[in-house]
Amino acid sequence: MQQWLPDDNGNASSLHPEPQFKTPGFCFVCQQWTEFMSSWDFAYRMDGHLQVNWREHLVCALCQLNNRRRASIHLLMEIVHPTRRSFIYATEQWSPLYRHLRKCFPFVEGSEYLEGALRNGQNNPAGIRNEDLTNLSFDDKSFDVILSFEVLEHIPDYYRAFAECARILKPAGKMLFSVPFDTRATHNRIRARIRADGTIEHLLPPEYHGHPKNSKGSLCFQHFGWECSNK
């Protein structure tokens, strides 16, 4: 089986003989040696060479978590040190990461943004809780830990989202999050914003990231840099 790969202009001109391949290694989540599956999906070019997107691959054959999600759990356990009595809020619920958290922590809450189908705090028939990160339904000082991975770049008013997370954290609580981050950028790169009439203004070509339930993906509103603000 072979796979065409894009060149720098997006044309299918490069043929790679191994669309999927395995790498042996130790899984922190499973605490045992296993094999990790990778492919050339989401590959990108750097210095003229095609690079595997290791961040989204290296999927463990046992727990089915990719490299990014396993790293999140590793940091959670090594830096945050939650216990089975910790109250944890994860800004995702469809994902294998949430399913793993649910097995380990009885007091974990998860949610998805269901785009107005339900009021905040309500569950759909599948048991998925609807929450808007800029207007959370949780009480003040509810959680010991907040986990938000690859979400804040999809929220135009991310300042308000951070404020809401601070509101629901307990005084000694911790938040662990990840976003697209450019270490070379002094300022955030705003790709899109919401106009006063509610429509979207694209400042850069639209960029969509993977979404578990929407084939179009989720619009990315910003990439983050070293910018800080007193807003």
Order of alpha helices (4+ residues) and beta strands (2+ residues): beta-beta-beta-beta-beta-beta-beta-alpha-beta-alpha-beta-beta-alpha-beta-beta-beta-beta-beta-beta-beta
